[in-house]
Amino acid sequence: MERTVPRTSSEEVELYLRTYTSLLRTTAEVRIRTLEEVHAGMKSLLHRSAREPTLDMSAFLYALSRLPGCMPEVRLVVLGQSVEVFARTGFGDVQRWEQVSAQARRRRCFFDGAETLACLIASRSDIDDVVPLLTAFQIEWNKLHRLLQPAPVRAIIDRLGEDPAALPELAEALGAGLDEVERWQGRAGIGFGDLLRKIAVAPRNLAVRLLSGSLSAYRRATSAWWAHIEHTCPELRDRPVYFVSSNTHSLLNLISGFALNARQTLIDFVGLPENQELFREWQDIQARQVQSSEQNFLYYVLRKYQGTHQKRDLRAEQQAIERQMGILRIPSEGYFDVEAQIVYLARLDAQRVDDRALPDDLTPLLRSDALILNIDYPLGLAAYNILTEVAENVREILGVYVMGKAATLNGVLGDVMISNVVHDEHSQNTYLFGNCFNAADVSPYLAYGSVLDNQKAVSVLGTFLQNDRYMEVFYREGYTDIEMEAGPYLSAVYEMYRPQRHPVNEIVNLYGLPFDLGIIHYASDTPLKWGRSLGAGSLSYFGMDSTYACSVAILRRILCRELARTS
């Protein structure tokens, strides 16, 4: 797990990286408290008040939403690439433990019910993510522990749920905004009071242990992940493939038309008393009082519906229709949490496909032998490992399309950014490429926000590993799009195009590729504006607009390319 620390990062970020990288070489546990000072000294944009005695509720909520709900009971977090690694090092079969998950981060984790959390990681980017999350969580938990000690504050906790004045009083006692405390309470639900009592009882003293940090271990995990997918769909070896990195819902919603056919069920759900805000939005859409797309609204409501106890009513029906249309869902098993989906283009039903994505008559697709391979976008360097594995094992890649979240330094939440220059902090390369998308491909489907093409992006090592000095360097050079996957994907693209491993610290020209390449991001954070963040929680309805605008552009591009190929 050796790394060359990027020259573009600040000295404080470099020190933090070197510190936990060297500490995690040990086979023993590493106490998170040994990292607290260098973490605070980094002055992260996501944890500006780490060193202050005052509570940084924003950082705490960010970490809380990206760690499993069992964290109040956890003492030791163990990181490994596969269940076999855990078994070989004495932890037994962790798959027999309780599987737990975070609200805003996909990572397969297992809790032993006592004090140990096992996390399956896909690359060293997971380390750059988990360690700062644990450190921020512990720093702010211990601040809360101190703030909750006075008896009057304990009395406020006992009144929660009974006295409407209790929550504002608690926010004042913690020195936090009422909206932040309300958001925390909303996530914790009925267990909010119990969680506060746990925090008041004892401070956190977490430890972390890395079982294996070798490059070969990450490659083995990726190969095993792919072997499961190939076993499920052996045709991947013999057919041309359009590779898409996006999410597990938007592309399939556009293709299957399931939400649109279940329209009445979803509208009835919106009419329930607890969904009045959504119902008012639906009425405004019908009265053309807002610009929102009816299709996007139904896609959003389907996800809400499937998050309730009623979800079984539609889940089986949805899966049956998807199978009928040639759509396979392949969950990952035993390794990192990246689901794959395969779409047989010859079996698409034009009557079901979202009409915004239809370029023309789809009849020629009956002759198509191509597949769409869509994966749930991975974190950081896992993108390089996965695309490299796919390219080595499929017959031909016809296109590579990447859609994901990014922070924007010049736009607003919900904007779409299309870059043709990407600086990768992992390889230190600056990639120049012809992005197959431009503003005209996305704008017709975007009701809110703007499309900013001809942008410059930087792929960073981790969300916490940035501060004002770090951002200033890039902003001065015209980089406005901050994300985590484009650079690693482009390193893999280089190796798909050139007969050698990707270079380091070079300007790399990727024009003239023999396949299609498109990268689109939608703005989820505005770090230089201290503004709202879609990344602080679940994706809002506002965020759905840009997600589906990007997805429509990608699907439409694939269909146009395949119609031309089959005709």
N, C-alpha and C positions, 0 to 999 in steps of 0.2 A: 504494500500500500504506500510505497514511496511516491512522492510527487515533487515536481518542481514548482515552487510557489510562484504564482503569476506576478510578473513585474508591474502589471497595471494596478494591482491592489495596493491598499495603503499598508504602511508598516504595522499598524495595529491588527489588521486582518491577517497579514502574513504571520505575525506572532501567534495568533489564535490557532491558525491552521497547523503551524509547526508543533505547537504545544500538544493538541489532542492527537495529532498523527503519531508523534513519538510516544506518548503515553499508552496508546492503544496497541503498541507492539507487544506489551507485556501479556503473559498468559493469566495474570491475576486481574482482579476487579480494579477499576479506576474510579475513584470517588469524584463525583461531579463537583464537589466543593473545591477541588484543586483547579477547576477551570473557571470558577466564578469571576475571579479578578481579571483574567485575560478576556473573558467574554464581555464584561462590563467596560473594560478599557478599549474594546473595539468600537464602541459607540455606534452600534448597529442602527440603521434606519428603522428597523422593526422593534428595537429595544433601547430607545433613546435614554430612558430614565433608569437603566439597570443599576447604576451606581448610587442613585438617589435613594434616600429613605422612604420617599413617597412611592405609592403604588403605581405601577405602570400596567393598568388594567388592559390596555390594548394588546400589549405583548403577552400577558397572561392568557387572554382569550384566544389569541392566535395560536399559542402553544397548546392550549387545552383542546382546541378543535382538531388538532393534528396528532394528538396522542390518544390512545384508547381510554375508555371511561373507567377502567380499573386502576388508573394511575394513583389514586389515593391509597391503594393497598400495596403498590409495587415498591420494592426496595432495589432490586437488581434487574437491569435490562441487558439481555444477551442478544448479540447480533450474529447471524450466520447465514450462509448462502442456501442451505438446503436442510431438510429434516434429517438427512443422513449425518450432516456435520454435527448437529445437536446430539444425535444418538452416540456418535463416536467419542464425544467429549464428556459423556456421563450424564446428559440431561434426559436420556431415554427418548421415547416416542412423543415428541411435543404435540403431535396431532391428536393425541388423546386428551390434551389439556383443553380448556375452554377457549374456543376461537373468539377473539375480540377484534374490534375495529375502531378506527377514528372517524369522526364526522367528515373531515375535510382532507384526508390523506389516505390513499390506497396503499396499504402495506399489510401483508398477512402476518398476524400476531396471535400468540397463544399464551394464556395466563394459567399458571399452575394452581390458582386458587389460594395461594399463600403469599408469596412475595416476589416471584420471578416472572418476568415477561420475556418471551422469546419472539424475536422479530426476524422474518426472512427478508434479506436485502439482495438487491439485484446488481449493485455496483457501489463504488466508493462514494458516489453522490448521495446514497442513502445515509452514509456516515456523516457527510457534510450537512445533512438535513436533521438527523436524529439527535446528534450531540448538542447543537445549539438549542433545539427544542427542549431537551431535557434540562439544559442549564437555565434557560429562561423560565421554564416551569418551576424549577426549584427556587430560584431567586425570588420570584414573585409570590410563591406559596409561603415562603418564610417571612416575607413582608406582611402578608395577610395574617399569618400566625401571630405576629406581634400586635397587629392592629386589632385583633379579635380578643385579646386578653382582658381588657377592662370589663368589669361586671356589667356596666350599663349597655355595652355593645352585645354581650351575651344575652341580655334581656331583650334586645331588639330582635335577635334571631328567633327567640321563643315566640315572638308576636307575628312572625311572618306568616302570611296566609290568612290571618284573622283580622289584622289591623292594617288598613290601606296606607297608613302613615309610616308603617315600619320600613318599607323599602326605601323611600326617600331618606329616612333617618340613617339607614344602613349605608347608603351611598355617601352621605355626608361624613359619617364616621370613618369610612374607608378613604375619603378624599377622592372619590371616583365620580364620574358622571352618572346621572340616573339612567340614561339610555344604555350605558355599558352594563350596569348592574341588572337592568331589565333584560338585556340580551343574554347575560350569564344565567339568570333565573330561567329564561325561556329554554335554554339548552339543557339545563339540569333538571327541569320539570319538578315533579313532586319531591324529588330527593335533594332540593336546593338547601333546605335547612340542615339536613343530615351532613351534607358536604361541608357546610360552614363549620359545623361542630367538629368534624374530623380535622379540618385545618386548624381549628383553635386548640385541639388536644395536643398536637405534636408537630414540630418542624419536619421537613423532608431532608433525608440524607441519602440521596440516590447514588447508585454505582452503575457503571456500564462495563461490559466485557465484549471484546471482539474475538470470535472463535477462529476466523481465518480471514486474512486480508490479501491473499495472493490473487494475482490476475487470473491464473488458471482456474481458481475456485469459482470466480464470477463467470468465466467462459463455460465451465462444466454446468453451472446452474442454467445458463442460457440455452445450452445444447439440450439439456433435459426438458426444459420448458418447450422448446421447439419439437422435440421428439413426440411429446404428447399431442401437439397440434397436428403433426404429420401423420401420426397413427390414426387420428380421427378423420383426417381428410388426405388420403394418400395421393389424390389427384394434384395436389400442390406441386409435386415434383415434375409433372408432365404438362402443366398448363402455364400460359403467360399470366402474370399477376399485376394488378394495380395495388400498390402498397399505400395504405392510409393510416396515419396516426392521429386519432381524434378522441372520441369517447365511445361509450357503449350504447348511446341512445339516439343521437341526432341522425346519423346516417341511416340507421335501420328504420327510424320513424318515417323518414322521407321515402324510403323504398317500399316498406310494407303497407303504408296507408292505414295501419291498424287503428291509430287514435282517431283518424277522420271517420272510419267506419263505426267506431264506438262512440260517436258524437253524443247521442242522446244519453247514454249512461254517464258520460263525463259531465254533461250539462246538469243532469239531475244531481250529481255529486256537488257541483258548484253551488246549487241551490240550497244546500244544507245550511242551517243557521251558523255553523262555525266557519263557513266559507264566504261570508258576506262581502268581504273586500274583493275576492275573485269574482263574485257574482256581479258586483257593480262594474268591474272592468269588462266583463262579458257584455253587459247591457250597453256600455259605451262603445264597444266594438260594433255591436249590432246597429247602433244608432249613428255609426261613423263619427263619433265624437273624439275618437283617438285614432292614431295611425296604425295601431298594433295589427298584426296579422292574425286572422282567425285560426289558421293552421298552427302557428307557433303557440297560441294560447292553448289549443287542445293538446299539443305535445307536452306543454308544461303541466297541464292539469292531469294528464295520464301519469306523470311521475309522482305528483302529489297523491293521486288515487292509489297508486301501487305502494305508497308508503303507509297506507292505513290497513286496518284489519280486514278490509273488504278486498284486498288486492288479489286474493285467490280466485275471485270471480272472473277476472280477466287474464290472469297470468297463463293458465293452461291454454286458453283460446288463442292468446297472442303467440305462444310458442308453436302451436299447431299451424297457424297461418304462416308463420315465418318458415317452417319446414316445408310447407307446401310451395312456397315461393323460392325455395332453394337457398335459404339462409340458415347457416349453422352457427350456433353459439358454442364456443369452446372455453370453458373456465379453466384457469391455470390450476394445477394440482401439485402440491408438495413443494412448490417453489414460489418465487415472487408473484405478486398479485397483478398480472396483466392479462386480462381476458382478450381472446381473439374471436373475430367473427368472419365468416366466409360467405360471400355472395356469388352465386352462379349467375352471370349476366344474361345467359341465354334463357333463364327462367323468370326474368322480370315481367311483371304484369303492368302494362302502361296505364291500365284503369286504376291502379292503386298508387302508383308513384306520384308524389307531390308534383302538381303541374308546373311549379316554378322551376323544377329541375329537368323538365322534359324539353330537349332541344328540337325533337322532330319525331317522326314515326319510328317506333322501336322495333318494327318487324325485322329489319336486317339483323338484330341481335340474336335471333333464333339460330343464326349460324355461328355465334360467338363461342369460342372455347376458353375465354378469359374469366378469371376470378378476381373479385375484390377481396383483399385481405385487410381487414380493419382491426387495429389493436387499440386498446385503451392506453392513451399516451403515457409512456414511462417517465421516470424521473432522471434527468441528467444523463450520465454516461451509460445508463441502461439502454438509451436510445441507440447509441453506437453499437453496443453488443447485439441488440435485437436485429437491427437492419442488416448488420454484417452476416448474422446467422441466416436470415431469410434469403439474402442475395446468394449465399453459397448453396442453398438447398432447393430453390425453385428454378424452373426452366428458364424463365425470362422475366425481368422486371420491366413493365411498360410505363410505369409512372410512380413517383414518390410524392405523396401529398401529406403535409404536416399542418395540423390545426391545434392551437393551444392558447393558454392564457399567457399574458405578459403584463409587466408594469410599463407604463408610458410616462415619459418625462415631458412630453409636449401636448398630449391629448387629454381626453376626459374618459371616465368610465363608459364602456360600451363602444368606444371607437374601435375600428379595425385597422391594423397596421400590416402592410405588405412590404417586406424588405428585400433588397437585392444585394446587401452587404451584411455579413455576419462576422463579428469577431468572437472567437471561441476561447474562453478562459482556460479550458482544459488543454488544448493543443497549442494555444497562443497563436493560432493561425487566423488570418483575416480572409474570409471566403467571399469572392465576387462571383455572382451567378445570375443567370437569366430566370427570374421568377415567372412562371407561366401565368400568374394572376396579376391583374392590375385593378385599379379602382372601379372601372366599368364592369368588371365581373361580379362585384359584390354589392355595389351601391343600389341596384334596383331592388334588392331584397332586404335592405337595412332601413327600418323605420326611424330609429333613433341613432344619434351619433354620426360620425363621419368616417370615410375610408381614406387612410393616409398611405399612399403607395410611395415607392422610391425612398423608403426609409432605411436606416442603418440600425442593426440589432446587435446586442452583445449577449452571449450565453454565459451566465454566471455560474459559480460553483454551488451556491446555495442561497436561499432567501434571506437568511440572517447575515450572510457574509458580505455585506455592503454597508458603507457609511457615507457621510457627506463628501469626504475627500475622494473616495472611490468613484462616486457618481459624477463629481465635478470633472474628473479626467475624461470620462466618456462623453458627457454632455458638451464639453468644450470641443470635442472632435466630431460632434454631430450625431452621436449615437443616442437614440431616443426610445428604443424598444429593448426592454430588459427581460430576458426569459431564460430557460434552462435546457432546452432540447435541440434547438436548431443547429448549434455548433457541432455536437456529437453526431447528429444525423448527417451533416455535411462531410464530416470526416469519413463516415461510412460510404457516402456517395462518391467521394474521391477514390476510394479503394474499389468501387464498382466500375470505375471509369479508367483508372490508371493501374499499371501492373506493379504496384509497390504500395507499401504502407504509407499512410498520410504523413506529410512532413510536420515539422514543429517550428513555430515562430516564423512563418512565411506568409506572404500574400499569395493566395491560391486562386487561380482562374478556373472556374467550373463552367464556363460557357462552352457550348457545343456538345452537351451530353447526348448520348444516343437514346435517352428516355426523358419523359416529362418530369419536371420538378417544380413543385409549388409549395410555398410556406406562408401561412396566414396566422396572425395572432389577434385576439381581441383583448382590449384593455380591461384588466381586473384590478389594478392598483395604480395609484398616483403618488409614489413615494416622496416626491419633492413638494407636494402640496398638502401633506398631512390630511388628506381627504379620506372619503369612504373607500372601502376596499371590498370588492366582490369576493376576494380571496379570504376575507376574515370569517366567512361562514359558508353556507350553502349558496348556490347560484340563484340569484333572484330572477323574477320574471323579466326585469329590465335586461339582465344579462343574457336571457334566452334569445333576445332579438339578434344580437351580434353572433351568437353561437350558430343559429340556424342560417343566417345570411352567409356565413363562411361555409357551412355544410352544403347549402344549395349550390354555391359556386364550385365546390369540389366535385359533387356528384354530377353536376351538369358538364363539367370538364371531362370527367371520365366517360360519360355517355357519348359526348361528341367525338372523343378520340376513338372510342370503340366502334361507333357507327361508321366512321371514316375507314377504320381498319377492316371491318367486315364487308364494307361495300366495295 
